[in-house]
Structure formats: structure tokens, C-alpha cells
Amino acid sequence: MKSQALFDAMKAAVSTKGADLVKMGGAVFQFNISDAGPEGKFTLDLKNGNGAACAGEDPKADCTITIADADMVAMAEGKLDGMQAFMGGKLKIKGNMMLAQKLQGILEAAK
């Protein structure tokens, strides 16, 4: 799964600058990589304490993003626009859609 490197980067960013990311995010994000099976689930908690990032699912996530592995990587690299992906059906959002718009900035900060 190519997006695993992205999740690892998010995990590292949360451990080094978690408090700043919590200020940016203020929510729990659930990522579901549609073509990766059970290991394609990743939770990014930017709501509580200094934040947390872990594999697995959080049923109480504020914003759940479902996307294919290659599309997640393309979006993180800036090759795929989030709004176009959403409009084209490549990206599905459940929960608070406005939170999803914060993700680009969070992904940039996590690099």
C-alpha cells in the first residue's frame, strides 16, 4: 500500500509537532483506503491532547475519507485536486465536509 508512507509521515509529524497540528485540525479524521483491505484504515486524531495517529478505525471520527490508494498518494503529492476527486467520485466524505478542506494544509505540515 503506497499511502502507508504517507500515514507513517503523519504519525511522525504528530509525535514531533502534535500540538500545532491539533490547533490546525481540531477533529478526528478517519482514512479508509478502499482497495487496501483491513490495513487500509488509519485514524488521525487532531482533537485531543497532542494528537494521535494510528492504524485502525475510529467509529466516532468527525470526518471519514474513503479513497483509493493511488488517489490518496496523488492527492498528497498535489497531482490530484481534492475537490476534483470528490466531484469525480474518487473521494467520498462522511461527516463534516468542511473539515476535509483543512486536510491539504495538514498534509503539507506533515511532510
C-alpha positions as CSV (number, residue, x, y, z in Angstrom):
1,M,0.0,0.0,0.0
2,K,1.7,3.2,-1.2
3,S,-0.2,5.5,1.1
4,Q,1.4,3.7,4.1
5,A,4.4,6.0,3.7
6,L,2.0,9.0,4.0
7,F,0.4,7.6,7.1
8,D,3.9,7.0,8.6
9,A,4.8,10.6,7.9
10,M,1.6,11.8,9.6
11,K,2.4,9.6,12.6
12,A,5.9,11.1,12.8
13,A,4.5,14.7,12.4
14,V,2.0,14.1,15.2
15,S,4.8,12.9,17.5
16,T,7.0,15.9,16.8
17,K,4.5,18.8,16.3
18,G,1.2,17.3,17.6
19,A,0.1,20.4,19.5
20,D,0.4,22.6,16.4
21,L,-1.5,20.1,14.2
22,V,-4.2,19.8,16.8
23,K,-4.7,23.6,16.5
24,M,-4.9,23.3,12.7
25,G,-7.2,20.3,12.7
26,G,-9.4,20.2,15.7
27,A,-11.0,17.0,14.6
28,V,-10.7,13.2,14.3
29,F,-10.1,12.1,10.7
30,Q,-10.6,8.5,9.6
31,F,-9.0,7.4,6.4
32,N,-10.3,4.3,4.6
33,I,-8.2,3.2,1.6
34,S,-10.9,1.5,-0.4
35,D,-8.6,-1.0,-2.2
36,A,-6.3,-2.0,0.7
37,G,-8.4,-4.2,2.9
38,P,-8.3,-4.1,6.7
39,E,-4.8,-2.5,6.9
40,G,-6.1,0.4,4.8
41,K,-7.8,2.0,7.8
42,F,-6.0,4.9,9.6
43,T,-7.1,7.3,12.3
44,L,-5.6,10.8,12.7
45,D,-6.8,12.3,16.0
46,L,-6.1,16.1,15.9
47,K,-8.7,16.9,18.6
48,N,-7.4,15.5,21.9
49,G,-4.3,16.4,23.8
50,N,-1.2,16.5,21.5
51,G,-2.9,14.4,18.9
52,A,-2.5,10.8,17.9
53,A,-2.1,8.7,14.7
54,C,-2.7,5.0,14.5
55,A,-3.8,2.2,12.2
56,G,-7.4,1.1,12.7
57,E,-10.8,2.6,12.7
58,D,-12.4,5.2,15.0
59,P,-16.2,4.9,14.7
60,K,-16.6,8.4,16.3
61,A,-14.5,10.2,13.7
62,D,-15.6,13.7,12.8
63,C,-14.7,13.2,9.1
64,T,-14.3,9.9,7.3
65,I,-12.5,9.9,4.0
66,T,-12.7,7.0,1.6
67,I,-10.3,7.0,-1.3
68,A,-8.3,4.5,-3.4
69,D,-4.6,4.1,-2.6
70,A,-3.2,5.6,-5.8
71,D,-5.6,8.6,-5.5
72,M,-4.6,9.2,-1.9
73,V,-0.9,9.3,-2.9
74,A,-1.7,11.6,-5.9
75,M,-3.6,14.0,-3.7
76,A,-0.8,14.2,-1.1
77,E,1.7,14.9,-3.9
78,G,-0.5,17.7,-5.2
79,K,-1.2,15.8,-8.5
80,L,-4.9,15.3,-7.7
81,D,-7.1,18.2,-6.5
82,G,-9.3,17.2,-3.6
83,M,-12.4,19.0,-4.9
84,Q,-12.0,17.4,-8.4
85,A,-11.5,14.0,-6.8
86,F,-14.7,14.5,-4.7
87,M,-16.7,15.7,-7.7
88,G,-15.4,12.8,-9.9
89,G,-16.4,10.2,-7.3
90,K,-12.8,9.2,-6.4
91,L,-13.1,10.7,-2.9
92,K,-16.0,10.0,-0.6
93,I,-16.5,12.1,2.6
94,K,-18.7,11.1,5.5
95,G,-19.3,13.5,8.4
96,N,-18.2,17.1,8.4
97,M,-17.2,18.1,4.9
98,M,-15.7,21.4,5.9
99,L,-13.1,19.5,7.9
100,A,-11.9,17.7,4.8
101,Q,-10.8,21.1,3.4
102,K,-8.3,21.5,6.2
103,L,-6.6,18.3,5.2
104,Q,-4.4,19.8,2.5
105,G,-2.8,22.1,4.9
106,I,-2.4,19.3,7.5
107,L,-0.8,17.1,4.8
108,E,1.6,19.8,3.9
109,A,2.6,20.4,7.5
110,A,3.1,16.6,8.0
111,K,5.8,16.4,5.2
